[in-house]
Amino acid sequence: MYSVHRGAIIAVPIRKAQRIAVTDHVVMRVELFDGRAIEISAGHPTADGHAFSDLRKGSSLGGTTVVDVRQVAYRHAFTYDILPDSDTGTYFAAGALIGSTLSKPATQDFGRTNMSR
């Protein structure tokens, strides 16, 4: 998995993972400027420590712009939480940098990453 670690975007192992059974679960469907979308729990943190439920059309999410946000029914039996083995605890999903539910919200400046690695 890719994360920001020591100011660079690098592949890191997963430090911790958890699976939770759900029924009748609702998630946020966040569509991004480049056409990608992510479906994620409303309380899941963004890389800057906000919740996905705070996102609106025009918001920035991990370096890309949100074009639509809406609640949708979750179609799977389990949700999954992961924590990358990095100093930020962030990872990329649908091309956007997001936070982990298994760590404290990061307080670092994610705008200054070394993309050359």
OpenMM code with the backbone's topology and positions (N, CA, C; nanometers):
from openmm import Vec3, app, unit

residues = "MET TYR SER VAL HIS ARG GLY ALA ILE ILE ALA VAL PRO ILE ARG LYS ALA GLN ARG ILE ALA VAL THR ASP HIS VAL VAL MET ARG VAL GLU LEU PHE ASP GLY ARG ALA ILE GLU ILE SER ALA GLY HIS PRO THR ALA ASP GLY HIS ALA PHE SER ASP LEU ARG LYS GLY SER SER LEU GLY GLY THR THR VAL VAL ASP VAL ARG GLN VAL ALA TYR ARG HIS ALA PHE THR TYR ASP ILE LEU PRO ASP SER ASP THR GLY THR TYR PHE ALA ALA GLY ALA LEU ILE GLY SER THR LEU SER LYS PRO ALA THR GLN ASP PHE GLY ARG THR ASN MET SER ARG".split()
positions = [
    Vec3(0.0843, -0.1161, 0.0000),
    Vec3(0.0000, 0.0000, 0.0000),
    Vec3(0.0891, 0.1226, 0.0000),
    Vec3(0.0392, 0.2306, -0.0574),
    Vec3(0.1174, 0.3541, -0.0615),
    Vec3(0.0730, 0.4486, 0.0494),
    Vec3(0.1724, 0.5126, 0.1103),
    Vec3(0.1496, 0.6060, 0.2188),
    Vec3(0.2501, 0.7192, 0.2078),
    Vec3(0.2309, 0.8226, 0.2882),
    Vec3(0.3309, 0.9274, 0.3015),
    Vec3(0.4120, 0.8938, 0.4265),
    Vec3(0.5424, 0.8775, 0.4089),
    Vec3(0.6319, 0.8428, 0.5192),
    Vec3(0.7603, 0.9237, 0.5049),
    Vec3(0.7927, 0.9968, 0.6105),
    Vec3(0.9116, 1.0830, 0.6100),
    Vec3(0.9103, 1.1797, 0.4915),
    Vec3(0.7916, 1.2313, 0.4590),
    Vec3(0.7767, 1.3318, 0.3546),
    Vec3(0.7759, 1.2800, 0.2131),
    Vec3(0.7783, 1.1483, 0.1943),
    Vec3(0.7788, 1.0898, 0.0598),
    Vec3(0.6635, 0.9908, 0.0450),
    Vec3(0.6161, 0.9762, -0.0774),
    Vec3(0.5156, 0.8737, -0.1066),
    Vec3(0.5905, 0.7455, -0.1373),
    Vec3(0.5667, 0.6433, -0.0525),
    Vec3(0.6364, 0.5158, -0.0702),
    Vec3(0.5424, 0.3993, -0.0407),
    Vec3(0.5801, 0.2812, -0.0885),
    Vec3(0.5070, 0.1594, -0.0549),
    Vec3(0.5472, 0.1170, 0.0858),
    Vec3(0.4484, 0.0862, 0.1682),
    Vec3(0.4732, 0.0425, 0.3052),
    Vec3(0.3865, -0.0799, 0.3349),
    Vec3(0.4278, -0.1614, 0.4315),
    Vec3(0.3422, -0.2738, 0.4713),
    Vec3(0.2237, -0.2249, 0.5547),
    Vec3(0.1251, -0.3102, 0.5687),
    Vec3(0.0105, -0.2807, 0.6550),
    Vec3(0.0481, -0.3215, 0.7970),
    Vec3(0.0387, -0.2271, 0.8905),
    Vec3(0.0727, -0.2530, 1.0305),
    Vec3(-0.0414, -0.3268, 1.1015),
    Vec3(-0.1651, -0.2879, 1.0715),
    Vec3(-0.2809, -0.3449, 1.1401),
    Vec3(-0.4007, -0.3413, 1.0466),
    Vec3(-0.4861, -0.4419, 1.0575),
    Vec3(-0.6103, -0.4445, 0.9799),
    Vec3(-0.7212, -0.5011, 1.0678),
    Vec3(-0.8423, -0.4560, 1.0398),
    Vec3(-0.9558, -0.5069, 1.1159),
    Vec3(-1.0756, -0.5175, 1.0230),
    Vec3(-1.1555, -0.6204, 1.0446),
    Vec3(-1.2759, -0.6447, 0.9647),
    Vec3(-1.3952, -0.6435, 1.0593),
    Vec3(-1.5003, -0.5698, 1.0207),
    Vec3(-1.6189, -0.5577, 1.1049),
    Vec3(-1.7420, -0.5954, 1.0233),
    Vec3(-1.8221, -0.6870, 1.0768),
    Vec3(-1.9471, -0.7262, 1.0120),
    Vec3(-2.0483, -0.6124, 1.0220),
    Vec3(-2.1193, -0.5867, 0.9122),
    Vec3(-2.2207, -0.4806, 0.9109),
    Vec3(-2.3461, -0.5288, 0.8393),
    Vec3(-2.4586, -0.4732, 0.8803),
    Vec3(-2.5850, -0.4945, 0.8102),
    Vec3(-2.6537, -0.3592, 0.7987),
    Vec3(-2.7214, -0.3379, 0.6901),
    Vec3(-2.7922, -0.2115, 0.6668),
    Vec3(-2.7009, -0.0909, 0.6892),
    Vec3(-2.5780, -0.1010, 0.6429),
    Vec3(-2.4785, 0.0048, 0.6613),
    Vec3(-2.4894, 0.1065, 0.5476),
    Vec3(-2.4702, 0.2326, 0.5798),
    Vec3(-2.4725, 0.3408, 0.4823),
    Vec3(-2.3347, 0.4058, 0.4811),
    Vec3(-2.2856, 0.4389, 0.3617),
    Vec3(-2.1550, 0.5027, 0.3469),
    Vec3(-2.1677, 0.6279, 0.2616),
    Vec3(-2.0614, 0.7062, 0.2610),
    Vec3(-2.0546, 0.8245, 0.1752),
    Vec3(-1.9921, 0.7820, 0.0428),
    Vec3(-2.0556, 0.8186, -0.0682),
    Vec3(-1.9949, 0.7982, -0.1994),
    Vec3(-1.9392, 0.9336, -0.2423),
    Vec3(-1.8073, 0.9405, -0.2532),
    Vec3(-1.7383, 1.0644, -0.2862),
    Vec3(-1.6810, 1.0494, -0.4259),
    Vec3(-1.7313, 1.1301, -0.5192),
    Vec3(-1.6814, 1.1269, -0.6561),
    Vec3(-1.5802, 1.2387, -0.6736),
    Vec3(-1.4687, 1.2040, -0.7380),
    Vec3(-1.3569, 1.2960, -0.7518),
    Vec3(-1.3493, 1.3523, -0.8933),
    Vec3(-1.2797, 1.4625, -0.9072),
    Vec3(-1.2669, 1.5364, -1.0321),
    Vec3(-1.2225, 1.4489, -1.1490),
    Vec3(-1.1338, 1.3526, -1.1228),
    Vec3(-1.0795, 1.2699, -1.2310),
    Vec3(-1.1671, 1.1495, -1.2648),
    Vec3(-1.2882, 1.1404, -1.2052),
    Vec3(-1.3810, 1.0325, -1.2359),
    Vec3(-1.3761, 0.9163, -1.1381),
    Vec3(-1.2772, 0.9122, -1.0528),
    Vec3(-1.2708, 0.8049, -0.9533),
    Vec3(-1.3700, 0.8324, -0.8413),
    Vec3(-1.4056, 0.7267, -0.7686),
    Vec3(-1.4985, 0.7401, -0.6563),
    Vec3(-1.4532, 0.6493, -0.5433),
    Vec3(-1.4882, 0.6894, -0.4228),
    Vec3(-1.4593, 0.6092, -0.3045),
    Vec3(-1.5869, 0.6016, -0.2216),
    Vec3(-1.6178, 0.4830, -0.1704),
    Vec3(-1.7308, 0.4652, -0.0794),
    Vec3(-1.6727, 0.4304, 0.0565),
    Vec3(-1.7053, 0.5124, 0.1562),
    Vec3(-1.6381, 0.5037, 0.2851),
    Vec3(-1.7318, 0.5538, 0.3946),
    Vec3(-1.7152, 0.5025, 0.5139),
    Vec3(-1.8005, 0.5422, 0.6268),
    Vec3(-1.7916, 0.6920, 0.6531),
    Vec3(-1.9014, 0.7518, 0.6939),
    Vec3(-1.9095, 0.8962, 0.7164),
    Vec3(-1.8078, 0.9466, 0.8183),
    Vec3(-1.7797, 0.8682, 0.9201),
    Vec3(-1.6868, 0.9102, 1.0241),
    Vec3(-1.5408, 0.8844, 0.9939),
    Vec3(-1.5130, 0.8187, 0.8816),
    Vec3(-1.3738, 0.7890, 0.8457),
    Vec3(-1.2973, 0.9200, 0.8286),
    Vec3(-1.1737, 0.9271, 0.8808),
    Vec3(-1.1000, 1.0536, 0.8693),
    Vec3(-1.0357, 1.0742, 0.7328),
    Vec3(-1.0311, 1.2013, 0.6936),
    Vec3(-0.9522, 1.2405, 0.5771),
    Vec3(-0.8067, 1.2541, 0.6245),
    Vec3(-0.7139, 1.2759, 0.5341),
    Vec3(-0.5729, 1.2879, 0.5725),
    Vec3(-0.5480, 1.4066, 0.6650),
    Vec3(-0.6313, 1.5102, 0.6539),
    Vec3(-0.6110, 1.6271, 0.7393),
    Vec3(-0.6933, 1.6225, 0.8679),
    Vec3(-0.7525, 1.5057, 0.8977),
    Vec3(-0.8198, 1.4855, 1.0251),
    Vec3(-0.9674, 1.5187, 1.0299),
    Vec3(-1.0265, 1.5645, 0.9202),
    Vec3(-1.1707, 1.5869, 0.9158),
    Vec3(-1.2414, 1.4531, 0.8914),
    Vec3(-1.3721, 1.4527, 0.8968),
    Vec3(-1.4498, 1.3335, 0.8657),
    Vec3(-1.5005, 1.3411, 0.7224),
    Vec3(-1.5213, 1.2259, 0.6599),
    Vec3(-1.5759, 1.2235, 0.5245),
    Vec3(-1.7134, 1.2888, 0.5195),
    Vec3(-1.7877, 1.2856, 0.6302),
    Vec3(-1.9193, 1.3508, 0.6328),
    Vec3(-1.9078, 1.5021, 0.6196),
    Vec3(-1.7890, 1.5597, 0.6412),
    Vec3(-1.7672, 1.7038, 0.6266),
    Vec3(-1.7477, 1.7467, 0.4815),
    Vec3(-1.7213, 1.6520, 0.3916),
    Vec3(-1.6921, 1.6859, 0.2526),
    Vec3(-1.8167, 1.7338, 0.1789),
    Vec3(-1.7959, 1.8299, 0.0908),
    Vec3(-1.9013, 1.8848, 0.0057),
    Vec3(-1.8469, 1.8999, -0.1355),
    Vec3(-1.9337, 1.9221, -0.2311),
    Vec3(-1.8902, 1.9511, -0.3675),
    Vec3(-1.7943, 2.0705, -0.3633),
    Vec3(-1.6785, 2.0551, -0.4280),
    Vec3(-1.5775, 2.1597, -0.4285),
    Vec3(-1.4718, 2.1444, -0.3207),
    Vec3(-1.4949, 2.0554, -0.2224),
    Vec3(-1.3946, 2.0301, -0.1185),
    Vec3(-1.2709, 1.9678, -0.1807),
    Vec3(-1.1603, 1.9808, -0.1110),
    Vec3(-1.0373, 1.9140, -0.1518),
    Vec3(-1.0221, 1.7872, -0.0693),
    Vec3(-0.9870, 1.6786, -0.1347),
    Vec3(-0.9632, 1.5519, -0.0662),
    Vec3(-0.8291, 1.4974, -0.1110),
    Vec3(-0.7317, 1.5053, -0.0245),
    Vec3(-0.6013, 1.4464, -0.0510),
    Vec3(-0.5420, 1.4837, -0.1848),
    Vec3(-0.5546, 1.6089, -0.2252),
    Vec3(-0.4923, 1.6555, -0.3481),
    Vec3(-0.5814, 1.6561, -0.4707),
    Vec3(-0.7072, 1.6202, -0.4567),
    Vec3(-0.7989, 1.6252, -0.5697),
    Vec3(-0.9304, 1.6901, -0.5262),
    Vec3(-1.0122, 1.7305, -0.6210),
    Vec3(-1.1360, 1.8027, -0.5913),
    Vec3(-1.2560, 1.7081, -0.5909),
    Vec3(-1.3435, 1.7260, -0.4942),
    Vec3(-1.4673, 1.6494, -0.4823),
    Vec3(-1.5719, 1.7123, -0.5740),
    Vec3(-1.6361, 1.6309, -0.6583),
    Vec3(-1.7409, 1.6823, -0.7464),
    Vec3(-1.8807, 1.6394, -0.7027),
    Vec3(-1.8912, 1.5365, -0.6171),
    Vec3(-2.0217, 1.4944, -0.5670),
    Vec3(-2.0025, 1.4128, -0.4401),
    Vec3(-2.0954, 1.4291, -0.3465),
    Vec3(-2.0965, 1.3524, -0.2218),
    Vec3(-2.2405, 1.3150, -0.1931),
    Vec3(-2.2629, 1.1874, -0.1651),
    Vec3(-2.3983, 1.1443, -0.1277),
    Vec3(-2.3906, 1.0153, -0.0474),
    Vec3(-2.4939, 0.9883, 0.0294),
    Vec3(-2.5004, 0.8636, 0.1051),
    Vec3(-2.5571, 0.7545, 0.0156),
    Vec3(-2.4994, 0.6351, 0.0283),
    Vec3(-2.5475, 0.5191, -0.0468),
    Vec3(-2.5467, 0.3971, 0.0446),
    Vec3(-2.6270, 0.2991, 0.0095),
    Vec3(-2.6276, 0.1734, 0.0847),
    Vec3(-2.4968, 0.0988, 0.0587),
    Vec3(-2.4386, 0.0442, 0.1634),
    Vec3(-2.3170, -0.0344, 0.1515),
    Vec3(-2.3561, -0.1753, 0.1074),
    Vec3(-2.2912, -0.2275, 0.0044),
    Vec3(-2.3327, -0.3539, -0.0566),
    Vec3(-2.2564, -0.4756, -0.0065),
    Vec3(-2.1736, -0.4601, 0.0951),
    Vec3(-2.0885, -0.5704, 0.1393),
    Vec3(-2.1193, -0.6091, 0.2837),
    Vec3(-2.0764, -0.7274, 0.3231),
    Vec3(-2.1046, -0.7790, 0.4571),
    Vec3(-2.0071, -0.7287, 0.5629),
    Vec3(-1.8926, -0.6762, 0.5203),
    Vec3(-1.7908, -0.6320, 0.6154),
    Vec3(-1.7349, -0.4964, 0.5737),
    Vec3(-1.6917, -0.4186, 0.6717),
    Vec3(-1.6084, -0.3022, 0.6454),
    Vec3(-1.4668, -0.3387, 0.6883),
    Vec3(-1.3702, -0.2693, 0.6341),
    Vec3(-1.2299, -0.2987, 0.6621),
    Vec3(-1.1589, -0.1706, 0.7028),
    Vec3(-1.0826, -0.1797, 0.8086),
    Vec3(-1.0017, -0.0687, 0.8558),
    Vec3(-0.8565, -0.1116, 0.8445),
    Vec3(-0.7712, -0.0222, 0.7939),
    Vec3(-0.6294, -0.0553, 0.7794),
    Vec3(-0.5433, 0.0583, 0.8326),
    Vec3(-0.4273, 0.0207, 0.8819),
    Vec3(-0.3290, 0.1172, 0.9296),
    Vec3(-0.1963, 0.0860, 0.8619),
    Vec3(-0.1488, 0.1755, 0.7763),
    Vec3(-0.0194, 0.1525, 0.7121),
    Vec3(0.0945, 0.1730, 0.8118),
    Vec3(0.2056, 0.1085, 0.7873),
    Vec3(0.3230, 0.1221, 0.8725),
    Vec3(0.4042, 0.2429, 0.8265),
    Vec3(0.3522, 0.3629, 0.8572),
    Vec3(0.4175, 0.4878, 0.8182),
    Vec3(0.4043, 0.5884, 0.9317),
    Vec3(0.4829, 0.6935, 0.9246),
    Vec3(0.4764, 0.7941, 1.0307),
    Vec3(0.3514, 0.8810, 1.0237),
    Vec3(0.2803, 0.8820, 0.9123),
    Vec3(0.1583, 0.9624, 0.9006),
    Vec3(0.0311, 0.8825, 0.9261),
    Vec3(0.0345, 0.7512, 0.9052),
    Vec3(-0.0861, 0.6704, 0.9193),
    Vec3(-0.1870, 0.6944, 0.8088),
    Vec3(-0.1444, 0.7586, 0.7000),
    Vec3(-0.2327, 0.7864, 0.5870),
    Vec3(-0.2069, 0.6856, 0.4753),
    Vec3(-0.3029, 0.6744, 0.3839),
    Vec3(-0.2848, 0.5875, 0.2678),
    Vec3(-0.3697, 0.6387, 0.1526),
    Vec3(-0.3423, 0.5845, 0.0351),
    Vec3(-0.4142, 0.6277, -0.0849),
    Vec3(-0.5283, 0.5321, -0.1160),
    Vec3(-0.6461, 0.5896, -0.1389),
    Vec3(-0.7641, 0.5152, -0.1814),
    Vec3(-0.8265, 0.5941, -0.2958),
    Vec3(-0.8511, 0.5291, -0.4063),
    Vec3(-0.9034, 0.5946, -0.5263),
    Vec3(-0.8156, 0.7129, -0.5663),
    Vec3(-0.6876, 0.7033, -0.5386),
    Vec3(-0.5929, 0.8066, -0.5764),
    Vec3(-0.5857, 0.9251, -0.4824),
    Vec3(-0.6671, 0.9263, -0.3766),
    Vec3(-0.6673, 1.0372, -0.2806),
    Vec3(-0.6053, 0.9918, -0.1489),
    Vec3(-0.5295, 1.0787, -0.0866),
    Vec3(-0.4681, 1.0491, 0.0422),
    Vec3(-0.5729, 1.0639, 0.1517),
    Vec3(-0.5920, 0.9572, 0.2321),
    Vec3(-0.6918, 0.9592, 0.3384),
    Vec3(-0.6280, 0.9121, 0.4691),
    Vec3(-0.6979, 0.9355, 0.5783),
    Vec3(-0.6514, 0.8930, 0.7091),
    Vec3(-0.6953, 0.7513, 0.7407),
    Vec3(-0.6528, 0.7033, 0.8555),
    Vec3(-0.6896, 0.5697, 0.9019),
    Vec3(-0.7779, 0.5807, 1.0252),
    Vec3(-0.8723, 0.4910, 1.0384),
    Vec3(-0.9561, 0.4853, 1.1579),
    Vec3(-0.8808, 0.4225, 1.2744),
    Vec3(-0.7648, 0.3645, 1.2477),
    Vec3(-0.6894, 0.2935, 1.3504),
    Vec3(-0.5747, 0.3746, 1.4087),
    Vec3(-0.5710, 0.5044, 1.3798),
    Vec3(-0.4661, 0.5897, 1.4342),
    Vec3(-0.5215, 0.7283, 1.4623),
    Vec3(-0.4443, 0.8088, 1.5340),
    Vec3(-0.4823, 0.9479, 1.5572),
    Vec3(-0.4768, 1.0236, 1.4253),
    Vec3(-0.5607, 1.1257, 1.4070),
    Vec3(-0.5503, 1.2080, 1.2855),
    Vec3(-0.4110, 1.2687, 1.2745),
    Vec3(-0.3582, 1.2661, 1.1553),
    Vec3(-0.2249, 1.3225, 1.1309),
    Vec3(-0.2319, 1.4739, 1.1342),
    Vec3(-0.1229, 1.5361, 1.1754),
    Vec3(-0.1187, 1.6815, 1.1819),
    Vec3(-0.0043, 1.7356, 1.0976),
    Vec3(0.0430, 1.6580, 1.0036),
    Vec3(0.1550, 1.6992, 0.9214),
    Vec3(0.1072, 1.7712, 0.7961),
    Vec3(0.1991, 1.8414, 0.7299),
    Vec3(0.1704, 1.9116, 0.6052),
    Vec3(0.1880, 1.8137, 0.4902),
    Vec3(0.0767, 1.7641, 0.4352),
    Vec3(0.0837, 1.6649, 0.3282),
    Vec3(0.1043, 1.7285, 0.1919),
    Vec3(0.1061, 1.8597, 0.1851),
    Vec3(0.1276, 1.9283, 0.0592),
    Vec3(0.2726, 1.9239, 0.0139),
    Vec3(0.3638, 1.8888, 0.1020),
    Vec3(0.5056, 1.8874, 0.0689),
    Vec3(0.5592, 1.7448, 0.0656),
    Vec3(0.5174, 1.6680, -0.0292),
    Vec3(0.5654, 1.5307, -0.0420),
    Vec3(0.6615, 1.5196, -0.1579),
    Vec3(0.7554, 1.4302, -0.1456),
    Vec3(0.8528, 1.4058, -0.2503),
    Vec3(0.7963, 1.2991, -0.3424),
    Vec3(0.7445, 1.3376, -0.4564),
    Vec3(0.6798, 1.2451, -0.5495),
    Vec3(0.7795, 1.1673, -0.6328),
    Vec3(0.9092, 1.1926, -0.6187),
    Vec3(1.0078, 1.1298, -0.7072),
    Vec3(1.0435, 0.9891, -0.6659),
    Vec3(1.0035, 0.9442, -0.5507),
    Vec3(1.0375, 0.8086, -0.5066),
    Vec3(0.9382, 0.7071, -0.5538),
] * unit.nanometer
topology = app.Topology()
chain = topology.addChain("A")
for resn in residues:
    res = topology.addResidue(resn, chain)
    for name in ("N", "CA", "C"):
        topology.addAtom(name, app.Element.getBySymbol(name[0]), res)
